[in-house]
Amino acid sequence: MAPHSLDVDLLGELTETSGVPGYEDRIRDIVEREFAETVDRVRTDAMGNVVGTLDGESEYSVAVAAHMDEIGFMVKNVEGEDDGYGFLELDPLGGWDARVLKAQRVTVHTDDGDVPGVIGSPPPHTLDEEDRKKPPEIDDVHVDLGLPYDDAVDLVSPGDLVTMDQRTEIVGETVTGKALDDRISVYAVLEAARRLEKSPATIHFCATVQEEVGLRGARALGVDIDPDLAIALDVTVANDVPEFDEGEHVTRLGEGTAIKLKDGSVITNPKVHARLRELAEAEEIPHQFEILPSGGTDTAGFQHAHGAKPVGAISIPTRYLHTVTETAHVDDVLATIDLLEAFLASEDGEYDYTL
């Protein structure tokens, strides 16, 4: 395959733009803009999923999906006293580890615009021994707007959204930032659509919503599109860091794209992942295999929708998932796009995936 490079500007725009489950509108605008130049038609649905369709030479159809939403919060209350400062109480949207939230900058999305805030952390020398040992809880997390209570109440309402504030950077051989889960896969889908000028099968490139709260967009889209085959793209765990043993790594950065065999929600079709492996070997695309003990992706959403359908998944190994420093290797991202392109370019509906 011809060598390609990472479009850092587009990836940065995707990852730095905010879009929590159910409120993916800013990301949706970017995806629609990019699809407008590469596919035959673009549509959205009542949930906010985006589908860019590339018409093929047959009615056989393949859905390729990556989710647009990132984990975040919804404001549930503004607390404080009339003569004091206001602080925001939060309800999580997606799976957060409270340990990573202390001392972070955030953006509060209000009707009047975006407002900066911080999640503070008490100085350790003011904590007693019991407080030092107490594990943090999401309920203990509050956003400090630096505003008096009356001003905070006027500015922020219950239902306003909160996302983390972090830039995307190239660090050595890797790219790091917030929301690589799963905007880096959205980027891969957009790039595959850009490379494919024609396809033997009809391809539905899907940017889904609400994956982080139960694969909801993919479940609905699987019924609406009713594809003959579905491939999901997502990040996966790369615990190849000092505190983990080799058997706990799941995947390793720099060793290629990951062909999913299973996770906590799905066992991929053996014939689908075998063909992905054959293509990777034939095209000399670096690859590894993903066996993820827990967690799930849109793969399961498509498998469960509208009857039994063959499903497969390609994953991008990523360190530090569900933090603001999610980190992926540039070469693994490019290998993922290469494998997806090779698969779609050769998928003509003649492969038998029944078991």
KEROSE-559692 format. One record per residue: residue number from 1; chain; z, x, y of N, C-alpha, C in turn. Coordinates in steps of 0.001 Angstrom, whole numbers. Last residue first. Layout:
<recs>
REC	i	ch	nc3	nc1	nc2	cac3	cac1	cac2	cc3	cc1	cc2
REC	NUM	A	Z	X	Y	Z	X	Y	Z	X	Y
...
</recs>
This chain:
<recs>
REC	i	ch	nc3	nc1	nc2	cac3	cac1	cac2	cc3	cc1	cc2
REC	355	A	10084	-21672	-20126	10843	-20886	-21093	10873	-21570	-22464
REC	354	A	7437	-21279	-17738	8280	-22120	-18593	8905	-21276	-19694
REC	353	A	5706	-19824	-16243	7126	-19483	-16114	8029	-20403	-16938
REC	352	A	2649	-18476	-16428	3456	-19522	-17061	4914	-19105	-17035
REC	351	A	278	-17976	-13891	1397	-17438	-14660	2261	-18579	-15178
REC	350	A	-1551	-19211	-12293	-1910	-19041	-13697	-769	-18471	-14543
REC	349	A	-1043	-19240	-9613	-729	-20445	-10374	-1038	-20349	-11854
REC	348	A	-1387	-16859	-8353	-2522	-17783	-8350	-2269	-19056	-9143
REC	347	A	-93	-14297	-6704	380	-15538	-7328	-709	-16608	-7234
REC	346	A	-772	-12050	-5320	-1264	-12149	-6697	-860	-13454	-7386
REC	345	A	398	-12219	-2859	-1040	-11959	-2900	-1619	-12143	-4296
REC	344	A	3083	-12479	-3523	2368	-13639	-2994	857	-13444	-3068
REC	343	A	3665	-9847	-4457	3874	-11031	-5297	3036	-12205	-4816
REC	342	A	3103	-8246	-2263	2370	-8046	-3515	2496	-9260	-4421
REC	341	A	4989	-9249	-379	3551	-9324	-116	2754	-9208	-1412
REC	340	A	7389	-8575	-1681	7070	-9978	-1404	5575	-10146	-1162
REC	339	A	7174	-5779	-1686	7218	-6511	-2951	6882	-7983	-2740
REC	338	A	7147	-5215	1095	6040	-4788	228	6011	-5597	-1066
REC	337	A	9639	-6183	1881	8427	-6802	2407	7230	-6459	1531
REC	336	A	11251	-4379	455	11362	-5825	228	10108	-6543	702
REC	335	A	10580	-1964	1615	10261	-2183	203	10324	-3666	-142
REC	334	A	11674	-2346	4157	10220	-2229	4021	9783	-2446	2574
REC	333	A	14401	-2358	3449	13795	-3516	4123	12283	-3495	3941
REC	332	A	14672	192	2422	14888	-956	1535	14292	-2231	2134
REC	331	A	14264	1774	4687	13298	1840	3591	13448	666	2620
REC	330	A	16548	1168	6232	15216	786	6710	14208	773	5564
REC	329	A	19426	-212	4793	18550	955	4888	17142	502	5268
REC	328	A	21893	-2050	6669	20852	-1975	5642	19999	-728	5879
REC	327	A	24986	-3428	7500	24154	-2227	7547	23179	-2201	6374
REC	326	A	27144	-5137	9719	26315	-5198	8518	25235	-4125	8617
REC	325	A	29168	-5286	11620	28503	-3996	11384	27742	-4014	10060
REC	324	A	30550	-7568	11807	29600	-7321	12898	28904	-5974	12740
REC	323	A	30524	-9082	8498	31188	-8400	9602	30145	-8204	10703
REC	322	A	29254	-9978	6212	30107	-10902	6965	31046	-10161	7917
REC	321	A	29054	-6836	4488	28614	-8209	4727	29701	-9049	5406
REC	320	A	28912	-3990	4180	29824	-4616	5149	29419	-6050	5503
REC	319	A	25490	-3176	3361	26920	-2882	3400	27635	-3768	4419
REC	318	A	22914	-4501	1436	23536	-4457	2755	25030	-4171	2628
REC	317	A	19731	-4824	-32	21080	-4254	-138	21686	-4034	1253
REC	316	A	18029	-7747	-50	18100	-6511	714	19519	-5973	614
REC	315	A	16401	-9360	-2833	17539	-9152	-1941	17465	-7802	-1247
REC	314	A	14581	-11992	-4102	14506	-10593	-3702	15576	-10380	-2647
REC	313	A	14420	-14303	-6789	15005	-13872	-5521	14841	-12373	-5346
REC	312	A	13065	-17318	-8259	13359	-15897	-8251	13939	-15530	-6900
REC	311	A	12590	-20185	-10321	13038	-19559	-9079	13247	-18072	-9308
REC	310	A	10952	-23053	-11525	11203	-21626	-11670	11570	-21019	-10316
REC	309	A	12708	-26162	-11520	11635	-25337	-10967	11953	-23865	-11217
REC	308	A	13628	-29358	-12481	13676	-27942	-12819	12459	-27208	-12272
REC	307	A	14222	-31677	-9696	13860	-31281	-11048	13843	-29783	-11248
REC	306	A	14928	-31665	-6921	13727	-32334	-7414	13278	-31815	-8775
REC	305	A	16859	-28735	-6696	16209	-29829	-5984	14993	-30347	-6741
REC	304	A	17931	-26497	-7835	18598	-27768	-8095	17865	-28967	-7519
REC	303	A	16442	-24378	-6882	16464	-24636	-8322	17008	-26026	-8627
REC	302	A	16977	-24349	-4155	15649	-24759	-4617	15647	-25080	-6106
REC	301	A	19656	-23478	-4231	19294	-24719	-3566	17948	-25239	-4015
REC	300	A	19518	-21003	-5468	20123	-22112	-6202	19767	-23451	-5569
REC	299	A	18314	-19571	-3348	17684	-19639	-4668	18204	-20838	-5445
REC	298	A	19968	-19370	-1185	19050	-20507	-1218	18311	-20637	-2543
REC	297	A	22856	-18015	-2936	21813	-18015	-1919	20963	-19273	-2052
REC	296	A	26339	-17038	-3490	25075	-17677	-3821	24117	-17658	-2659
REC	295	A	29240	-15579	-5138	28386	-15847	-3993	27065	-16444	-4430
REC	294	A	29763	-12986	-7628	30077	-14252	-6955	29210	-14382	-5719
REC	293	A	28550	-10741	-8887	29552	-11543	-9590	29835	-12904	-8952
REC	292	A	25186	-9977	-9138	26241	-10246	-8161	27284	-11165	-8785
REC	291	A	23028	-7775	-9897	23888	-8658	-10684	25138	-8868	-9844
REC	290	A	19911	-6620	-9122	21120	-7196	-8555	21792	-8113	-9567
REC	289	A	18188	-3536	-9443	18483	-4879	-9938	19847	-5337	-9446
REC	288	A	15642	-1912	-7447	16835	-1896	-8272	17121	-3328	-8684
REC	287	A	12793	-19	-6317	13520	-1255	-6600	14726	-983	-7470
REC	286	A	9928	1097	-4570	11305	1378	-5000	12088	80	-5189
REC	285	A	6781	509	-5827	7721	46	-4806	9142	327	-5299
REC	284	A	4431	947	-7279	5342	2050	-6970	6243	1712	-5787
REC	283	A	2995	-1116	-8229	2726	-733	-6839	3598	431	-6376
REC	282	A	4053	-1307	-10800	2623	-1067	-10637	2287	-571	-9230
REC	281	A	6774	-1867	-10258	6401	-646	-10969	4930	-309	-10750
REC	280	A	6544	-4311	-8937	7197	-3189	-8261	6815	-1868	-8921
REC	279	A	5343	-5846	-10950	4622	-5577	-9705	5212	-4372	-8983
REC	278	A	7411	-5893	-12838	6104	-5318	-13195	5304	-4967	-11945
REC	277	A	9435	-7233	-11379	9628	-5850	-11824	8290	-5178	-12152
REC	276	A	8259	-9726	-11058	8609	-8944	-9873	8788	-7472	-10243
REC	275	A	8142	-10453	-13726	6886	-10204	-13004	7140	-9442	-11716
REC	274	A	10870	-10731	-14276	10090	-9735	-15027	8786	-9423	-14308
REC	273	A	11581	-12830	-12659	12070	-11500	-12280	11384	-10398	-13092
REC	272	A	10092	-14845	-14006	9838	-14539	-12595	10341	-13144	-12269
REC	271	A	11173	-14870	-16536	9761	-14528	-16397	9408	-14197	-14946
REC	270	A	13848	-15661	-16036	13550	-14324	-16583	12098	-13912	-16424
REC	269	A	14935	-17138	-13084	14022	-17299	-14210	13618	-15921	-14746
REC	268	A	18358	-16287	-12303	16946	-16441	-11967	16095	-16525	-13237
REC	267	A	21096	-18142	-12166	20502	-17136	-13030	19005	-17293	-12841
REC	266	A	23325	-18871	-9461	22029	-18996	-10119	21813	-17848	-11096
REC	265	A	25759	-18459	-8230	25185	-19802	-8162	23927	-19973	-8996
REC	264	A	26593	-15845	-8295	27552	-16871	-8661	26984	-18265	-8713
REC	263	A	23585	-14388	-9630	24727	-14348	-8731	25662	-15481	-9143
REC	262	A	21103	-12365	-11306	22053	-13478	-11225	22982	-13281	-10042
REC	261	A	18950	-10755	-10662	19046	-11295	-12016	20011	-12477	-12054
REC	260	A	16895	-9893	-7963	18095	-10588	-8416	17946	-11071	-9852
REC	259	A	15921	-6811	-7046	15433	-7983	-7766	16644	-8668	-8391
REC	258	A	16119	-5160	-4030	16889	-5580	-5201	16289	-6866	-5781
REC	257	A	14375	-2237	-2790	14666	-3664	-2764	15369	-4054	-4061
REC	256	A	15967	1070	-2830	14892	92	-2905	15354	-1339	-2795
REC	255	A	17933	2859	-2393	17343	2859	-3729	16319	1748	-3923
REC	254	A	19188	2645	45	18192	3688	-112	17531	3742	-1469
REC	253	A	22369	1505	-1062	21404	1698	18	20469	2848	-304
REC	252	A	22806	-195	-4128	23036	1010	-3327	21955	1124	-2259
REC	251	A	24648	-2995	-5561	23421	-2273	-5206	23801	-1067	-4360
REC	250	A	27245	-2983	-7019	26238	-4057	-7086	24856	-3490	-6771
REC	249	A	29503	-1287	-7177	28549	-1140	-6074	27618	-2338	-5942
REC	248	A	31275	-1176	-9214	31500	-2233	-8220	30454	-2211	-7107
REC	247	A	30768	1033	-10725	30514	-268	-11330	30696	-1436	-10384
REC	246	A	31711	3095	-9057	30278	2886	-9243	29961	1508	-9812
REC	245	A	34438	1925	-6951	33895	2639	-8100	32432	2273	-8302
REC	244	A	35070	2148	-3432	34633	1385	-4597	34135	2306	-5700
REC	243	A	35595	3641	-1155	36718	2932	-1776	36348	2125	-3020
REC	242	A	33113	4872	-221	34131	5609	-968	35191	4787	-1689
REC	241	A	30309	2697	-1070	31147	3392	-90	32380	3921	-817
REC	240	A	28446	689	-1987	28319	2118	-2284	29017	2949	-1216
REC	239	A	28224	-2063	-2148	29558	-1465	-2024	29523	27	-2370
REC	238	A	26212	-4240	-1055	26075	-2814	-1371	27439	-2172	-1103
REC	237	A	25279	-7580	-1709	26355	-6605	-1567	25883	-5190	-1919
REC	236	A	22287	-8742	-59	23241	-8704	-1155	24214	-7557	-943
REC	235	A	20329	-11102	1844	20996	-9817	1673	21876	-9888	430
REC	234	A	17437	-12856	622	18743	-12793	1268	19246	-11361	1156
REC	233	A	14852	-15052	-219	15220	-13720	254	16574	-13798	943
REC	232	A	13572	-16893	-2990	14472	-16792	-1841	14718	-15328	-1506
REC	231	A	10870	-18637	-4182	11436	-17296	-4071	12320	-17274	-2827
REC	230	A	9666	-21131	-6363	10416	-20787	-5153	10996	-19380	-5265
REC	229	A	6968	-23190	-7378	7728	-21960	-7577	8442	-21648	-6268
REC	228	A	5916	-25550	-6594	5812	-25216	-8013	6664	-23995	-8370
REC	227	A	7932	-27475	-4250	7015	-26396	-4630	6943	-26218	-6143
REC	226	A	8757	-29747	-2504	8518	-29849	-3946	7560	-28759	-4424
REC	225	A	9364	-30326	135	8178	-29525	-170	7762	-29675	-1623
REC	224	A	11645	-32019	-150	10550	-32359	759	9263	-31607	419
REC	223	A	13308	-30692	-2006	12823	-32048	-2274	11593	-32348	-1436
REC	222	A	13757	-28289	-716	13212	-28289	-2062	12668	-29641	-2472
REC	221	A	14997	-29091	1607	13616	-28634	1683	12963	-28592	308
REC	220	A	17587	-29689	759	16741	-30737	1321	15273	-30340	1288
REC	219	A	18385	-27147	-130	18443	-28297	-1042	17535	-29420	-544
REC	218	A	18120	-25620	2185	17241	-25364	1040	17239	-26529	65
REC	217	A	20195	-26676	3803	18801	-26766	4218	17843	-26574	3063
REC	216	A	22531	-26082	2294	22138	-27465	2574	20673	-27596	2971
REC	215	A	24178	-24104	1241	22749	-24122	879	22090	-25445	1239
REC	214	A	26805	-24124	2349	26505	-24847	1117	25037	-25003	791
REC	213	A	27044	-22787	4723	28003	-23870	4474	27576	-24717	3273
REC	212	A	25012	-20994	4988	26372	-20463	4941	27437	-21529	4692
REC	211	A	22718	-22503	5304	22961	-21848	4020	24422	-21442	3889
REC	210	A	21773	-23918	7566	23045	-24282	6940	23252	-23690	5542
REC	209	A	18187	-23748	7206	19416	-23931	7975	20601	-24145	7028
REC	208	A	15354	-21511	6662	16238	-22631	6356	17501	-22621	7214
REC	207	A	12109	-21027	6886	13322	-20527	7516	14330	-21662	7477
REC	206	A	9491	-20506	4612	10564	-21395	5064	11706	-20612	5706
REC	205	A	6178	-20692	3966	7175	-19755	4453	8278	-20565	5145
REC	204	A	4390	-21753	1431	5262	-22346	2444	6329	-21317	2810
REC	203	A	1151	-21143	408	2465	-20553	623	3193	-21301	1737
REC	202	A	-1045	-21877	-2136	-549	-22336	-839	890	-21845	-692
REC	201	A	-2635	-19038	-3696	-1778	-20226	-3719	-1442	-20640	-2294
REC	200	A	-4209	-16898	-2837	-4741	-17814	-3850	-3933	-19103	-3956
REC	199	A	-4408	-16348	699	-3616	-16327	-527	-4250	-17263	-1547
REC	198	A	-4899	-14350	3644	-5264	-15427	2745	-4483	-15261	1454
REC	197	A	-3437	-12566	5103	-4456	-13330	5803	-4952	-14487	4958
REC	196	A	-323	-11325	5227	-1186	-12119	4339	-2183	-12933	5153
REC	195	A	1166	-10188	7287	282	-9339	6490	-725	-10150	5668
REC	194	A	2682	-12283	8319	1761	-11575	9208	733	-10758	8410
REC	193	A	4246	-12981	6166	3283	-13954	6662	2250	-13284	7567
REC	192	A	5800	-10663	6079	4915	-10980	4955	3858	-11986	5380
REC	191	A	7180	-10956	8511	6267	-9829	8331	5313	-10072	7165
REC	190	A	8721	-13242	8006	7754	-13248	9108	6731	-12127	8944
REC	189	A	10286	-12270	5888	9383	-13400	5668	8310	-13446	6753
REC	188	A	11724	-10270	7224	10855	-9920	6099	9845	-11026	5814
REC	187	A	13181	-11821	9082	12212	-10817	9552	11222	-10465	8444
REC	186	A	14784	-13129	7265	13854	-13915	8083	12768	-12990	8626
REC	185	A	16231	-10903	6460	15314	-11533	5501	14337	-12460	6206
REC	184	A	17655	-10454	8726	16797	-9365	8266	15822	-9871	7210
REC	183	A	19170	-12710	8988	18015	-12564	9888	17097	-11432	9447
REC	182	A	21301	-13725	7725	20214	-13310	6881	18965	-13112	7733
REC	181	A	22680	-10763	7830	22760	-11890	6906	22488	-13157	7708
REC	180	A	22674	-9603	10240	21627	-9172	9317	21554	-10173	8167
REC	179	A	24755	-10426	11929	23764	-11423	11491	22560	-10843	10763
REC	178	A	25187	-7391	13840	25652	-8672	13331	24460	-9463	12782
REC	177	A	24237	-4097	12662	24521	-5089	13684	25107	-6339	13060
REC	176	A	21979	-1442	11817	23285	-2080	11745	23469	-3048	12902
REC	175	A	19838	386	9730	19933	-510	10874	21232	-1284	10726
REC	174	A	19597	3892	8743	19941	2486	8566	19812	1706	9870
REC	173	A	19490	6571	8920	18401	5946	8182	18583	4434	8066
REC	172	A	21171	6581	11945	20641	7425	10885	19427	6776	10240
REC	171	A	21058	3501	13068	22077	4523	12845	21616	5376	11662
REC	170	A	19800	1349	15404	19402	2250	14325	20451	3354	14245
REC	169	A	21517	-1717	16187	21193	-320	16448	20640	348	15191
REC	168	A	22263	-4632	17927	21670	-4077	16718	21158	-2677	17037
REC	167	A	25421	-5566	19421	24030	-5138	19486	23576	-4609	18132
REC	166	A	27460	-8450	19419	27213	-7097	18917	25727	-6776	19017
REC	165	A	29670	-10945	19357	28835	-10236	20329	28673	-8793	19867
REC	164	A	29788	-13907	17339	30204	-12544	17627	29193	-11873	18559
REC	163	A	30064	-17260	18676	29442	-16245	17821	29938	-14872	18246
REC	162	A	30995	-20604	18883	31405	-19225	19155	30699	-18304	18167
REC	161	A	30406	-23778	20513	30221	-22819	19429	30588	-21411	19861
REC	160	A	32109	-26879	21144	31348	-25714	21593	31385	-24649	20502
REC	159	A	33929	-28594	20041	32548	-28695	19576	31660	-27594	20100
REC	158	A	35855	-29089	22958	35798	-29089	21495	34359	-29355	21024
REC	157	A	34654	-27179	25775	35007	-28447	25149	35054	-28283	23638
REC	156	A	35136	-25241	28722	34931	-25291	27275	35426	-26616	26721
REC	155	A	35679	-25637	31477	34492	-24905	31048	34136	-25137	29586
REC	154	A	38057	-26973	31869	36865	-27462	32566	35584	-26858	32000
REC	153	A	39734	-25341	30362	39521	-26734	29940	38284	-27314	30604
REC	152	A	39687	-23022	31918	39188	-22985	30544	38877	-24387	30042
REC	151	A	40912	-23879	34260	39512	-23454	34306	38901	-23448	32907
REC	150	A	43502	-24423	33287	42716	-25493	33913	41232	-25133	33965
REC	149	A	44315	-21838	32325	44147	-22970	31418	43264	-24056	32029
REC	148	A	42485	-19037	33699	43604	-19977	33688	43284	-21198	32829
REC	147	A	40770	-16656	31584	40760	-17703	32611	42037	-18527	32562
REC	146	A	40079	-15020	29488	40505	-14386	30727	40575	-15355	31889
REC	145	A	39566	-16143	27103	38476	-16174	28074	38826	-15445	29363
REC	144	A	40342	-15397	23897	40865	-15231	25253	39682	-15162	26207
REC	143	A	40540	-17162	20942	39641	-16508	21893	40277	-16546	23277
REC	142	A	42520	-16534	18029	42286	-17260	19277	41345	-16455	20167
REC	141	A	43646	-16787	14747	42636	-16211	15637	42429	-17115	16853
REC	140	A	45249	-17973	12921	45918	-17152	13928	44945	-16589	14960
REC	139	A	43602	-19172	11109	44317	-20050	12042	45027	-19265	13144
REC	138	A	42839	-17027	9537	41878	-17569	10503	42592	-18440	11541
REC	137	A	45398	-14526	9268	44818	-15804	8870	43853	-16277	9941
REC	136	A	46465	-11289	8067	45951	-12181	9114	45332	-13440	8526
REC	135	A	49468	-10677	6226	47995	-10692	6278	47500	-11661	7343
REC	134	A	52245	-8836	7366	51694	-10183	7213	50173	-10153	7263
REC	133	A	53193	-6382	7988	52819	-6614	6599	52138	-7963	6383
REC	132	A	53820	-6606	10686	52856	-5587	10272	52332	-5859	8867
REC	131	A	55831	-8521	10682	54522	-8864	11246	53451	-7856	10819
REC	130	A	57911	-7000	9567	57417	-8190	8866	56034	-8587	9372
REC	129	A	58366	-5023	11490	57898	-4647	10166	57310	-5831	9416
REC	128	A	57034	-6148	14703	58115	-5744	13806	57542	-5521	12407
REC	127	A	54869	-4836	17220	55059	-5681	16041	56249	-5188	15229
REC	126	A	54300	-3083	19173	55118	-4229	19574	55401	-5164	18398
REC	125	A	52631	-1173	18179	54010	-747	18426	54884	-1873	18961
REC	124	A	50108	-2421	18022	50924	-2279	16811	52368	-1899	17083
REC	123	A	49267	-4974	20352	49450	-3543	20084	50426	-3333	18935
REC	122	A	47440	-7800	19093	48656	-7244	19709	48785	-5755	19404
REC	121	A	44127	-8385	19842	45020	-7929	18783	46251	-7320	19442
REC	120	A	41713	-10977	20729	42602	-9857	20952	43402	-9485	19715
REC	119	A	38562	-11728	21100	39630	-12013	20150	40540	-10798	20192
REC	118	A	37113	-12637	24236	37573	-11628	23292	38569	-12260	22325
REC	117	A	34053	-13795	25824	35464	-13879	25483	35823	-12763	24535
REC	116	A	31525	-15126	28022	32122	-14055	27211	33598	-14302	26948
REC	115	A	29450	-17936	27692	30651	-17397	28336	31229	-16293	27457
REC	114	A	26385	-19554	28378	27168	-18667	27528	28284	-18012	28326
REC	113	A	26295	-22953	29751	25809	-21598	29510	26755	-20797	28635
REC	112	A	27303	-25460	29906	26949	-24823	31169	26477	-23382	30999
REC	111	A	28018	-26122	27373	26938	-26897	27987	26448	-26252	29280
REC	110	A	28605	-22918	25748	29011	-24178	26374	27798	-24901	26940
REC	109	A	29435	-20648	23499	28229	-21343	23930	28615	-22737	24425
REC	108	A	30966	-17593	23796	31223	-19033	23664	30034	-19763	24277
REC	107	A	30909	-14586	22104	30225	-15412	23101	30522	-16863	22788
REC	106	A	33253	-11849	21746	32541	-13030	21285	31801	-13663	22454
REC	105	A	34593	-8767	20542	34015	-9542	21642	33236	-10716	21059
REC	104	A	37614	-8097	18732	36169	-8303	18779	35775	-9059	20048
REC	103	A	40250	-7739	17753	39673	-6822	18740	38149	-6890	18773
REC	102	A	39916	-9143	14482	40754	-8641	15561	39973	-7666	16448
REC	101	A	38264	-9717	12363	38068	-10440	13613	38888	-9906	14777
REC	100	A	38641	-8783	9844	37590	-8132	10629	37444	-8730	12027
REC	99	A	40608	-10335	8636	40912	-8935	8952	39882	-8301	9870
REC	98	A	39589	-12803	7950	40306	-12692	9223	40596	-11246	9611
REC	97	A	36469	-13262	6849	37664	-12506	6499	38394	-12232	7806
REC	96	A	34679	-16334	6589	35182	-15214	7385	36366	-14554	6700
REC	95	A	32035	-18248	5740	33128	-17501	5151	33524	-16267	5947
REC	94	A	31371	-21084	7951	31018	-20029	7007	32233	-19208	6631
REC	93	A	32828	-21625	10700	31565	-22095	10142	31039	-20985	9238
REC	92	A	36269	-22336	11444	35207	-21446	10963	33985	-22195	10449
REC	91	A	37538	-23347	14508	37296	-23808	13144	36117	-23003	12599
REC	90	A	39957	-22131	16889	38641	-22130	16255	38669	-22744	14866
REC	89	A	41249	-22391	20178	41495	-22461	18747	40172	-22744	18047
REC	88	A	41289	-20415	23074	40519	-21321	22239	40977	-21227	20795
REC	87	A	43494	-20501	25880	43013	-19825	24675	42344	-20845	23767
REC	86	A	44319	-20054	29327	43794	-20881	28248	43257	-20043	27099
REC	85	A	47418	-19205	30995	46032	-18948	30618	45623	-19835	29442
REC	84	A	49513	-21379	33038	49215	-20156	32289	47736	-20012	31999
REC	83	A	50221	-23784	34047	50397	-22642	34940	50129	-21307	34242
REC	82	A	49699	-25495	31933	49014	-25703	33208	49119	-24500	34140
REC	81	A	49255	-23651	28854	50077	-24389	29807	49354	-24462	31149
REC	80	A	47201	-24050	25881	47794	-23316	26990	48627	-24228	27860
REC	79	A	44069	-24462	24097	45520	-24544	24219	46014	-23709	25384
REC	78	A	41470	-26342	23168	41827	-25370	24196	43326	-25510	24416
REC	77	A	40003	-26739	19911	41026	-27078	20898	41131	-25961	21925
REC	76	A	37870	-26021	18372	38538	-27285	18038	39587	-27688	19069
REC	75	A	34738	-24522	18425	35992	-24700	19153	36598	-26048	18768
REC	74	A	33420	-23058	15532	33365	-24178	16455	34733	-24312	17123
REC	73	A	31866	-19918	14589	33002	-20825	14760	32613	-22001	15642
REC	72	A	29948	-18245	12062	30490	-18327	13407	31658	-19287	13434
REC	71	A	27261	-16822	10233	28610	-17342	10277	29133	-17286	11708
REC	70	A	23897	-17954	10920	24891	-16885	10799	26274	-17527	10783
REC	69	A	20774	-19302	9718	22121	-19423	10271	22962	-18180	10023
REC	68	A	18317	-19010	8468	18428	-18630	9866	19864	-18571	10358
REC	67	A	17369	-17789	5207	18127	-18700	6087	18344	-18109	7477
REC	66	A	14213	-17883	3623	15316	-17074	4126	16059	-17920	5153
REC	65	A	11786	-18521	1051	12820	-18977	1980	13797	-17875	2357
REC	64	A	8789	-19730	-18	9498	-18475	229	10513	-18750	1325
REC	63	A	7182	-21695	-2406	8081	-21681	-1253	8774	-20338	-1195
REC	62	A	3901	-22234	-3442	5064	-21357	-3549	5876	-21476	-2265
REC	61	A	1654	-24373	-5200	2387	-23990	-3997	3620	-23158	-4332
REC	60	A	-1619	-25292	-5982	-403	-24661	-6480	352	-24072	-5284
REC	59	A	-3999	-26001	-4970	-2871	-26831	-4575	-1554	-26277	-5108
REC	58	A	-5845	-23067	-3846	-5491	-24113	-4813	-4320	-24913	-4277
REC	57	A	-6148	-21223	-1906	-7370	-21678	-2548	-7112	-22766	-3588
REC	56	A	-3780	-22131	687	-4381	-21276	-316	-5652	-21871	-885
REC	55	A	-2457	-22101	3950	-3226	-22820	2936	-3914	-21843	1997
REC	54	A	664	-21475	4862	-606	-20771	4752	-1381	-21423	3610
REC	53	A	3052	-22954	6923	2228	-23068	5716	925	-22300	5860
REC	52	A	6312	-22725	7796	4996	-22264	8200	4113	-22176	6962
REC	51	A	8989	-24670	8531	8056	-24362	7455	6728	-23953	8074
REC	50	A	12401	-24737	9330	11051	-24459	9810	10188	-24084	8607
REC	49	A	15084	-27121	9534	14310	-26144	8777	12939	-25961	9417
REC	48	A	16322	-29209	10827	16022	-28024	11605	15363	-26906	10827
REC	47	A	16666	-31670	9742	17796	-30753	9660	17584	-29507	10510
REC	46	A	14215	-32888	10106	15369	-33461	10784	16611	-32581	10710
REC	45	A	11888	-30075	10374	12355	-31355	9843	13629	-31794	10557
REC	44	A	8801	-28635	11615	10247	-28634	11432	10649	-29989	10876
REC	43	A	5809	-26723	10958	6536	-27973	11184	8033	-27728	11048
REC	42	A	2633	-25273	11369	4088	-25102	11436	4726	-26464	11659
REC	41	A	-304	-23915	9833	410	-24985	10529	1907	-24753	10408
REC	40	A	-1307	-21437	9048	-2247	-22508	9408	-1572	-23662	10137
REC	39	A	133	-18415	10510	-55	-19409	9456	-975	-20523	9961
REC	38	A	352	-16654	12709	75	-16116	11378	-236	-17147	10300
REC	37	A	1238	-17513	15163	161	-16517	15164	-317	-16159	13762
REC	36	A	3338	-19193	14702	2169	-19764	15378	972	-18815	15325
REC	35	A	5430	-17669	13746	4567	-18346	12786	3271	-18839	13427
REC	34	A	6621	-16906	16196	6002	-15907	15343	5045	-16539	14339
REC	33	A	7560	-19414	17183	6669	-18566	17995	5927	-17564	17117
REC	32	A	9272	-20190	15126	8076	-20992	15421	7067	-20180	16226
REC	31	A	11222	-18155	15399	10450	-18282	14164	9173	-19081	14406
REC	30	A	12248	-18709	17959	11614	-17415	17685	10719	-17517	16459
REC	29	A	13297	-21296	17580	12259	-21074	18594	11513	-19759	18338
REC	28	A	15279	-20775	15671	14125	-21611	15319	12986	-21404	16312
REC	27	A	17159	-19438	17172	16407	-18705	16149	15146	-19475	15772
REC	26	A	18024	-21603	18698	17488	-20411	19366	16675	-19556	18388
REC	25	A	18937	-23542	16789	17787	-23811	17649	17198	-22559	18304
REC	24	A	20867	-23869	14855	19990	-22702	14732	18832	-22743	15713
REC	23	A	23209	-25364	14182	22816	-25106	15572	21945	-23856	15631
REC	22	A	23856	-25436	11531	23648	-26709	12216	23167	-26579	13641
REC	21	A	25564	-22369	11636	25074	-23483	10827	25013	-24801	11603
REC	20	A	24589	-20574	14690	25520	-20889	13606	24993	-22082	12812
REC	19	A	23020	-18337	16384	22620	-19543	15670	23516	-19811	14486
REC	18	A	21909	-15966	18858	22962	-16733	18194	22406	-17971	17509
REC	17	A	20291	-12798	18630	20261	-14194	19065	21253	-15004	18230
REC	16	A	20401	-10444	17232	21286	-10597	18382	21303	-12015	18933
REC	15	A	18457	-10713	15244	19859	-10533	14876	20815	-10765	16040
REC	14	A	16013	-11106	16635	16469	-12049	15619	17966	-11929	15361
REC	13	A	15878	-8849	18290	15886	-10189	18876	16430	-11211	17883
REC	12	A	15803	-6821	16337	16919	-6913	17273	17017	-8279	17920
REC	11	A	13325	-7395	15172	14541	-7496	14372	15769	-7600	15258
REC	10	A	11651	-6877	17369	11720	-8221	16801	12985	-8391	15973
REC	9	A	12236	-4117	17767	12398	-5088	18852	12527	-6502	18301
REC	8	A	11580	-2855	15378	12982	-2889	15788	13210	-3923	16886
REC	7	A	9687	-3199	12913	9582	-3675	14288	11004	-3893	14806
REC	6	A	9247	-466	10773	10110	-1568	11158	9893	-1917	12630
REC	5	A	5974	219	9393	7223	600	10049	7983	-649	10455
REC	4	A	4011	995	6496	4395	130	7609	5693	655	8208
REC	3	A	1202	2305	4698	2563	2443	5221	2803	1513	6406
REC	2	A	-600	359	2312	-592	1087	3568	836	1165	4104
REC	1	A	0	827	-1195	0	0	0	0	868	1256
</recs>
